Amino acid sequence: MSNQTLTCNGLSLDLSKPNVMGILNITPDSFFDGGQLFRNGKIDEVVLLRRVEQMLSEGADILDIGGESTRPGASVVELDEELDRVVTAVNLIRKRFDVVISVDTSSPEVMKQSVNAGAGIINDIRALQRENAVTTAAELKVPVVLMHMQGEPSTMQKAPEYTDIVSEVRSFLLQRAEQCKLAGIESKHIILDLGFGFGKTLNHNLSLMKHLSEFTQLPYLNLVGVSRKSMIGQVLNKPVEDRLVGGLSLAIQALNKGAKFLRVHDVGETVDAVKMFSAVEKAL
Ligand code: 7PJ
């Protein structure tokens, strides 16, 4: 397989262009789309599959399924509940669509059951630090997203502190990548993510975006997730519904600095922006 292709549990992604990952939160309480796909304690199958079809028609390359809200201050989800939300959704989608699914989870059991149900990427905001997470991911042989976070979602925005945000995030991610490689995960299967908004002030987030090239120069792929996040709200002084344009601006800056994956709520708008970016990249 060429190094322009990323194989994800039998399905492939084209790395010669940026890849757009559409967010599907199977939660009652996520900050932008919470409670739309999961209501009264269960998945709304009709709404979920309609949203999947829409994201695919708008050009999503990957669908990111999460069953645990990780917005600042969100409550913890029990394993059984997370398994029920995520694995059910992966099954529902993969029975009908040949699409790469990433599962937004830190739990080895959710990773295992999701990949068995056809998920192709593990996306862990805790960078596979839970017990058995690295070995489980290595056994499953799918690409992994390793994200940086300071603290835990319940408390991370209380008082984020760094002496040098860029070098601290870089050394954390490099250490996690090293652990993954020791467990047998190939370098080409490692995707780094700076974790915008996860235990970071506005200035930390802006510095990381400014210095993103220092991460994309490393021998790993990079994913950026800034869609609708508070860093946009803080600069523009706008609520979550009015942050699309600010997010697209950040997304294109991220691509220009070498990021290969964008995790977004607004698939169609992002795909248009990516296509314009790629058209210019391909010009002579
Ligand atoms: C991210 C994520 C992110 C990765 C969330 C939100 C909060 N996974 N899960 N990167 N954010 N890899 O969507 O604002 O930035 S949940």
Residues whose N, C-alpha, C, O or C-beta is under 5 A from the ligand:
A	BS01	7PJ	T70 N123 V145 M147 D193 G195 F196 G225 S227
